[in-house]
């Protein structure tokens, strides 16, 4: 046994593997990009109506499943159209 093979009491030098810092940066950028894509897709699904006609169409679509809410939507759309006509 020679001295070169014994590391007792001597601190070992740990070096980062080649390219690990570059790879970590690449993975971080990919994860950030995926999060942005996910956020963008979720925002695209929120297609809230912005006009009176849009609200009335939405009320027609949900009439069968939620008639009370559809009625409220129609009333709000009519109030809005009456206020804009004045």
C-alpha positions in Angstrom: 0.0 0.0 0.0 1.5 3.3 -1.0 0.7 6.8 0.2 -1.1 7.8 -3.0 -4.0 5.4 -2.3 -4.5 6.5 1.2 -6.7 9.6 1.7 -7.1 9.5 5.5 -6.9 12.9 7.0 -6.4 14.6 3.7 -9.3 16.6 2.3 -10.5 15.3 -1.1 -11.0 17.7 -3.9 -14.5 17.6 -5.3 -14.8 19.1 -8.8 -18.0 19.6 -10.6 -18.3 17.3 -13.6 -17.8 18.9 -17.0 -20.8 20.7 -18.3 -22.9 20.3 -15.2 -23.2 24.1 -14.6 -24.2 24.5 -18.3 -26.7 21.6 -18.1 -28.2 23.0 -14.9 -28.7 26.4 -16.6 -30.3 24.7 -19.6 -32.7 22.7 -17.4 -33.6 25.8 -15.4 -34.4 27.7 -18.7 -36.5 24.8 -19.9 -38.5 24.6 -16.7 -39.0 28.4 -16.8 -40.2 28.1 -20.4 -42.6 25.3 -19.6 -44.1 27.3 -16.7 -44.6 30.3 -19.0 -46.2 28.1 -21.7 -48.5 26.6 -19.1 -49.5 30.0 -17.7 -50.2 31.3 -21.3 -52.4 28.3 -22.1 -54.4 28.7 -18.9 -54.9 32.4 -19.7 -56.1 31.5 -23.2 -58.9 29.3 -21.8 -60.3 32.2 -19.9 -62.5 33.6 -22.6 -64.8 35.7 -20.6 -67.4 37.6 -22.6 -66.7 41.3 -22.9 -69.9 42.4 -24.8 -73.6 42.2 -24.2 -74.0 39.7 -27.0 -71.2 37.6 -25.6 -72.9 37.5 -22.2 -76.2 36.6 -23.7 -74.6 33.7 -25.7 -72.9 32.5 -22.5 -76.3 32.5 -20.8 -77.8 30.5 -23.6 -75.0 27.9 -23.4 -75.4 27.3 -19.6 -79.2 27.5 -19.5 -79.7 23.8 -19.3 -77.1 23.3 -16.5 -77.6 26.4 -14.4 -80.8 28.3 -15.2 -80.5 30.6 -12.2 -77.1 31.9 -13.2 -78.2 32.2 -16.8 -81.1 34.4 -15.7 -78.7 36.6 -13.7 -76.4 36.9 -16.7 -79.3 37.9 -18.9 -80.5 40.5 -16.4 -77.0 42.0 -16.1 -76.6 42.1 -19.9 -80.0 43.9 -20.3 -79.1 46.4 -17.5 -75.8 47.1 -19.2 -77.4 47.6 -22.6 -80.1 49.9 -21.1 -77.4 52.0 -19.4 -75.4 52.3 -22.6 -78.4 53.4 -24.6 -79.0 56.4 -22.3 
